[in-house]
Amino acid sequence: MRPSPLHRPALETVSPEGYDMAFATNYLGQFLLTRLLVETMVDTEKNSGKPGRIVNVASSYHLQSDGTMLAWTSSDVKEMPLAARSDIHTRAHRHKSYSNNKLAQVLHAKELQRRIDSGAFGSSVGLKAFSSCPAWASTSILPDNKGGNWVSSLAFSAKAGILGVLGAILDTRTFKGGEFVAVFQNEVSRQVWAKIL
């Protein structure tokens, strides 16, 4: 039996910059990568005539968040939003923080598209930004035991999980940009190619 990645010895939960590691991985990393590449993508479009796509791999789990953990709780900008804090070690905080991380990705794509549409990167830019949910996919993060195998048997395959992301990249007619894209239907959001926000 392979060891479960969920039961490793104490994992470091703080990024080198002092953020919660999940927030740094799920949101800050994608934000920084986009910031570093967006101007190159605009230049590439101008040279080739082919607009690019920015797709944040988010989650329908963002619907579990009301966004309050993303707000600063005071006017002191040095104080981190709750979702970014690494000093709170409760199960409830981790659960709520994850949904806020995913909401941050959805809001980032929406705001980026608003800026693209307002001409922040040039008036004729066709670049589109989306957030997409790969669905609940069976991956190796689940433990290799009866419980993990049962949960995995209920999940989508990894191949099925990539459909939403590919749809956001390849569909050039349906999407205007800024949408949250999912290619499955579930009881929470009742979405199929849904525009949530």
MARLUMMI-475680 format. One record per residue (C-alpha): residue number from 1; residue in one letter; x negated, y, z. Coordinates in nm, 3 decimals. Each point is the difference from the previous one (the first is absolute). Last residue first. Layout:
<rs>
@resi:NUM&resn:a&c1:X&c2:Y&c3:Z
...
</rs>
This chain:
<rs>
@resi:197&resn:l&c1:2.059&c2:3.540&c3:-1.169
@resi:196&resn:i&c1:0.117&c2:-0.353&c3:-0.077
@resi:195&resn:k&c1:-0.011&c2:-0.022&c3:-0.377
@resi:194&resn:a&c1:0.067&c2:-0.370&c3:-0.041
@resi:193&resn:w&c1:-0.121&c2:-0.232&c3:-0.273
@resi:192&resn:v&c1:0.234&c2:-0.246&c3:0.171
@resi:191&resn:q&c1:0.096&c2:0.109&c3:0.348
@resi:190&resn:r&c1:0.245&c2:-0.115&c3:0.261
@resi:189&resn:s&c1:-0.212&c2:0.172&c3:0.268
@resi:188&resn:v&c1:0.028&c2:-0.219&c3:0.307
@resi:187&resn:e&c1:0.165&c2:-0.312&c3:-0.142
@resi:186&resn:n&c1:-0.259&c2:-0.051&c3:-0.271
@resi:185&resn:q&c1:-0.014&c2:0.026&c3:-0.373
@resi:184&resn:f&c1:-0.320&c2:-0.029&c3:-0.195
@resi:183&resn:v&c1:-0.187&c2:0.203&c3:-0.254
@resi:182&resn:a&c1:-0.107&c2:0.288&c3:0.224
@resi:181&resn:v&c1:-0.109&c2:0.348&c3:-0.102
@resi:180&resn:f&c1:-0.012&c2:0.308&c3:0.223
@resi:179&resn:e&c1:0.028&c2:0.291&c3:-0.238
@resi:178&resn:g&c1:-0.228&c2:0.303&c3:-0.029
@resi:177&resn:g&c1:-0.019&c2:-0.018&c3:-0.376
@resi:176&resn:k&c1:0.259&c2:0.030&c3:-0.276
@resi:175&resn:f&c1:0.046&c2:-0.375&c3:-0.032
@resi:174&resn:t&c1:0.208&c2:-0.193&c3:-0.249
@resi:173&resn:r&c1:-0.187&c2:0.072&c3:-0.323
@resi:172&resn:t&c1:-0.371&c2:-0.074&c3:0.053
@resi:171&resn:d&c1:0.033&c2:-0.334&c3:0.177
@resi:170&resn:l&c1:-0.354&c2:-0.140&c3:0.018
@resi:169&resn:i&c1:-0.147&c2:0.123&c3:0.328
@resi:168&resn:a&c1:0.317&c2:0.011&c3:0.209
@resi:167&resn:g&c1:0.109&c2:-0.336&c3:-0.137
@resi:166&resn:l&c1:-0.342&c2:-0.149&c3:0.069
@resi:165&resn:v&c1:0.025&c2:0.104&c3:0.367
@resi:164&resn:g&c1:0.349&c2:-0.141&c3:0.030
@resi:163&resn:l&c1:-0.102&c2:-0.325&c3:-0.167
@resi:162&resn:i&c1:-0.308&c2:-0.061&c3:0.221
@resi:161&resn:g&c1:0.197&c2:-0.172&c3:0.275
@resi:160&resn:a&c1:0.132&c2:-0.264&c3:-0.236
@resi:159&resn:k&c1:-0.355&c2:-0.121&c3:-0.062
@resi:158&resn:a&c1:-0.072&c2:-0.004&c3:0.377
@resi:157&resn:s&c1:0.296&c2:-0.233&c3:0.041
@resi:156&resn:f&c1:0.304&c2:0.139&c3:0.178
@resi:155&resn:a&c1:0.045&c2:-0.091&c3:0.366
@resi:154&resn:l&c1:0.217&c2:-0.269&c3:0.162
@resi:153&resn:s&c1:-0.264&c2:-0.276&c3:-0.028
@resi:152&resn:s&c1:-0.258&c2:0.236&c3:0.152
@resi:151&resn:v&c1:0.212&c2:0.038&c3:0.313
@resi:150&resn:w&c1:0.017&c2:-0.378&c3:0.035
@resi:149&resn:n&c1:-0.375&c2:-0.036&c3:-0.063
@resi:148&resn:g&c1:-0.078&c2:0.264&c3:0.263
@resi:147&resn:g&c1:0.224&c2:-0.166&c3:0.256
@resi:146&resn:k&c1:-0.125&c2:-0.353&c3:-0.066
@resi:145&resn:n&c1:-0.367&c2:0.104&c3:-0.007
@resi:144&resn:d&c1:-0.238&c2:0.166&c3:-0.245
@resi:143&resn:p&c1:0.045&c2:0.352&c3:0.134
@resi:142&resn:l&c1:0.133&c2:0.266&c3:-0.239
@resi:141&resn:i&c1:-0.254&c2:0.248&c3:-0.137
@resi:140&resn:s&c1:-0.068&c2:-0.241&c3:-0.287
@resi:139&resn:t&c1:0.282&c2:0.146&c3:-0.205
@resi:138&resn:s&c1:0.366&c2:-0.081&c3:-0.064
@resi:137&resn:a&c1:0.160&c2:0.316&c3:-0.129
@resi:136&resn:w&c1:0.271&c2:0.206&c3:0.163
@resi:135&resn:a&c1:0.058&c2:0.239&c3:-0.283
@resi:134&resn:p&c1:-0.278&c2:0.165&c3:-0.205
@resi:133&resn:c&c1:0.153&c2:0.337&c3:0.091
@resi:132&resn:s&c1:-0.086&c2:0.295&c3:-0.220
@resi:131&resn:s&c1:-0.087&c2:0.364&c3:0.039
@resi:130&resn:f&c1:-0.015&c2:0.213&c3:-0.310
@resi:129&resn:a&c1:-0.208&c2:0.277&c3:-0.158
@resi:128&resn:k&c1:0.025&c2:0.098&c3:-0.366
@resi:127&resn:l&c1:-0.256&c2:0.184&c3:-0.217
@resi:126&resn:g&c1:0.157&c2:0.169&c3:-0.300
@resi:125&resn:v&c1:-0.195&c2:0.324&c3:0.039
@resi:124&resn:s&c1:0.108&c2:0.279&c3:-0.232
@resi:123&resn:s&c1:-0.004&c2:0.297&c3:0.238
@resi:122&resn:g&c1:-0.325&c2:-0.067&c3:0.181
@resi:121&resn:f&c1:-0.096&c2:-0.170&c3:0.328
@resi:120&resn:a&c1:0.216&c2:0.209&c3:0.237
@resi:119&resn:g&c1:0.261&c2:0.036&c3:-0.273
@resi:118&resn:s&c1:0.313&c2:-0.034&c3:0.215
@resi:117&resn:d&c1:0.062&c2:-0.352&c3:-0.137
@resi:116&resn:i&c1:-0.342&c2:-0.120&c3:0.121
@resi:115&resn:r&c1:0.062&c2:0.158&c3:0.340
@resi:114&resn:r&c1:0.341&c2:-0.168&c3:0.033
@resi:113&resn:q&c1:-0.156&c2:-0.328&c3:-0.113
@resi:112&resn:l&c1:-0.260&c2:0.028&c3:0.276
@resi:111&resn:e&c1:0.274&c2:0.073&c3:0.252
@resi:110&resn:k&c1:0.198&c2:-0.312&c3:-0.095
@resi:109&resn:a&c1:-0.310&c2:-0.221&c3:-0.008
@resi:108&resn:h&c1:-0.107&c2:0.128&c3:0.342
@resi:107&resn:l&c1:0.348&c2:-0.045&c3:0.145
@resi:106&resn:v&c1:0.002&c2:-0.368&c3:-0.095
@resi:105&resn:q&c1:-0.351&c2:-0.053&c3:0.138
@resi:104&resn:a&c1:0.088&c2:0.182&c3:0.326
@resi:103&resn:l&c1:0.308&c2:-0.222&c3:0.030
@resi:102&resn:k&c1:-0.229&c2:-0.303&c3:-0.011
@resi:101&resn:n&c1:-0.213&c2:0.134&c3:0.282
@resi:100&resn:n&c1:0.320&c2:0.088&c3:0.190
@resi:99&resn:s&c1:0.121&c2:-0.360&c3:-0.030
@resi:98&resn:y&c1:-0.337&c2:-0.120&c3:0.132
@resi:97&resn:s&c1:0.002&c2:0.247&c3:0.291
@resi:96&resn:k&c1:0.338&c2:-0.123&c3:0.119
@resi:95&resn:h&c1:-0.121&c2:-0.359&c3:0.033
@resi:94&resn:r&c1:-0.338&c2:0.098&c3:0.147
@resi:93&resn:h&c1:0.171&c2:0.233&c3:0.250
@resi:92&resn:a&c1:0.246&c2:-0.268&c3:0.108
@resi:91&resn:r&c1:-0.281&c2:-0.254&c3:0.050
@resi:90&resn:t&c1:-0.181&c2:0.240&c3:0.230
@resi:89&resn:h&c1:-0.361&c2:0.109&c3:-0.038
@resi:88&resn:i&c1:0.009&c2:0.380&c3:-0.025
@resi:87&resn:d&c1:-0.352&c2:0.143&c3:-0.036
@resi:86&resn:s&c1:-0.030&c2:-0.037&c3:-0.377
@resi:85&resn:r&c1:0.216&c2:0.294&c3:-0.095
@resi:84&resn:a&c1:0.095&c2:0.044&c3:-0.367
@resi:83&resn:a&c1:0.370&c2:-0.089&c3:0.037
@resi:82&resn:l&c1:0.027&c2:0.233&c3:0.301
@resi:81&resn:p&c1:-0.105&c2:0.305&c3:-0.206
@resi:80&resn:m&c1:-0.348&c2:0.112&c3:0.095
@resi:79&resn:e&c1:-0.073&c2:0.300&c3:0.225
@resi:78&resn:k&c1:-0.268&c2:0.222&c3:-0.154
@resi:77&resn:v&c1:0.273&c2:0.197&c3:-0.179
@resi:76&resn:d&c1:0.120&c2:0.142&c3:0.334
@resi:75&resn:s&c1:0.348&c2:0.132&c3:-0.082
@resi:74&resn:s&c1:0.149&c2:-0.289&c3:0.189
@resi:73&resn:t&c1:0.150&c2:-0.342&c3:-0.063
@resi:72&resn:w&c1:-0.145&c2:-0.028&c3:-0.348
@resi:71&resn:a&c1:0.239&c2:-0.195&c3:-0.217
@resi:70&resn:l&c1:-0.070&c2:-0.346&c3:-0.143
@resi:69&resn:m&c1:0.145&c2:-0.186&c3:0.300
@resi:68&resn:t&c1:0.333&c2:0.177&c3:-0.056
@resi:67&resn:g&c1:0.035&c2:-0.144&c3:-0.349
@resi:66&resn:d&c1:0.334&c2:-0.175&c3:0.058
@resi:65&resn:s&c1:-0.161&c2:-0.334&c3:-0.068
@resi:64&resn:q&c1:0.157&c2:-0.341&c3:-0.063
@resi:63&resn:l&c1:0.060&c2:0.096&c3:-0.365
@resi:62&resn:h&c1:-0.379&c2:0.002&c3:-0.043
@resi:61&resn:y&c1:0.025&c2:-0.379&c3:0.025
@resi:60&resn:s&c1:0.101&c2:0.011&c3:-0.365
@resi:59&resn:s&c1:-0.376&c2:0.000&c3:-0.049
@resi:58&resn:a&c1:-0.280&c2:0.208&c3:-0.151
@resi:57&resn:v&c1:-0.248&c2:-0.081&c3:-0.276
@resi:56&resn:n&c1:-0.065&c2:0.357&c3:-0.112
@resi:55&resn:v&c1:0.008&c2:0.016&c3:-0.380
@resi:54&resn:i&c1:-0.169&c2:0.277&c3:-0.195
@resi:53&resn:r&c1:0.073&c2:-0.025&c3:-0.370
@resi:52&resn:g&c1:-0.189&c2:0.151&c3:-0.290
@resi:51&resn:p&c1:0.105&c2:0.202&c3:-0.303
@resi:50&resn:k&c1:-0.141&c2:-0.091&c3:-0.340
@resi:49&resn:g&c1:-0.105&c2:0.289&c3:-0.229
@resi:48&resn:s&c1:-0.358&c2:-0.126&c3:0.011
@resi:47&resn:n&c1:-0.197&c2:0.314&c3:0.090
@resi:46&resn:k&c1:0.276&c2:0.182&c3:0.191
@resi:45&resn:e&c1:0.102&c2:-0.323&c3:0.174
@resi:44&resn:t&c1:-0.359&c2:-0.070&c3:0.103
@resi:43&resn:d&c1:-0.028&c2:0.353&c3:0.141
@resi:42&resn:v&c1:0.318&c2:-0.053&c3:0.208
@resi:41&resn:m&c1:-0.130&c2:-0.336&c3:0.124
@resi:40&resn:t&c1:-0.334&c2:0.158&c3:0.091
@resi:39&resn:e&c1:0.188&c2:0.269&c3:0.195
@resi:38&resn:v&c1:0.201&c2:-0.265&c3:0.186
@resi:37&resn:l&c1:-0.294&c2:-0.226&c3:0.090
@resi:36&resn:l&c1:-0.145&c2:0.134&c3:0.327
@resi:35&resn:r&c1:0.337&c2:0.109&c3:0.139
@resi:34&resn:t&c1:0.154&c2:-0.335&c3:-0.093
@resi:33&resn:l&c1:-0.280&c2:-0.189&c3:0.176
@resi:32&resn:l&c1:0.040&c2:0.225&c3:0.305
@resi:31&resn:f&c1:0.376&c2:-0.057&c3:0.025
@resi:30&resn:q&c1:-0.035&c2:-0.374&c3:-0.053
@resi:29&resn:g&c1:-0.261&c2:-0.024&c3:0.277
@resi:28&resn:l&c1:0.200&c2:0.228&c3:0.233
@resi:27&resn:y&c1:0.320&c2:-0.202&c3:-0.032
@resi:26&resn:n&c1:-0.016&c2:-0.374&c3:0.056
@resi:25&resn:t&c1:-0.367&c2:-0.032&c3:0.096
@resi:24&resn:a&c1:-0.038&c2:0.309&c3:0.219
@resi:23&resn:f&c1:0.344&c2:-0.052&c3:0.153
@resi:22&resn:a&c1:-0.082&c2:-0.367&c3:0.070
@resi:21&resn:m&c1:-0.339&c2:0.096&c3:0.145
@resi:20&resn:d&c1:0.149&c2:0.256&c3:0.242
@resi:19&resn:y&c1:-0.202&c2:0.314&c3:-0.058
@resi:18&resn:g&c1:-0.329&c2:0.087&c3:0.173
@resi:17&resn:e&c1:-0.210&c2:0.087&c3:-0.308
@resi:16&resn:p&c1:-0.186&c2:-0.334&c3:0.015
@resi:15&resn:s&c1:0.342&c2:-0.170&c3:-0.007
@resi:14&resn:v&c1:0.139&c2:-0.131&c3:0.328
@resi:13&resn:t&c1:0.180&c2:-0.333&c3:0.043
@resi:12&resn:e&c1:-0.307&c2:-0.222&c3:0.027
@resi:11&resn:l&c1:0.126&c2:-0.354&c3:0.015
@resi:10&resn:a&c1:0.009&c2:-0.189&c3:0.329
@resi:9&resn:p&c1:-0.067&c2:-0.364&c3:-0.082
@resi:8&resn:r&c1:0.198&c2:-0.119&c3:-0.299
@resi:7&resn:h&c1:0.351&c2:-0.134&c3:0.042
@resi:6&resn:l&c1:0.182&c2:0.162&c3:-0.292
@resi:5&resn:p&c1:-0.269&c2:-0.106&c3:-0.246
@resi:4&resn:s&c1:0.103&c2:-0.357&c3:0.085
@resi:3&resn:p&c1:-0.280&c2:-0.253&c3:0.017
@resi:2&resn:r&c1:0.010&c2:-0.266&c3:-0.269
@resi:1&resn:m&c1:0.143&c2:-0.340&c3:0.098
</rs>
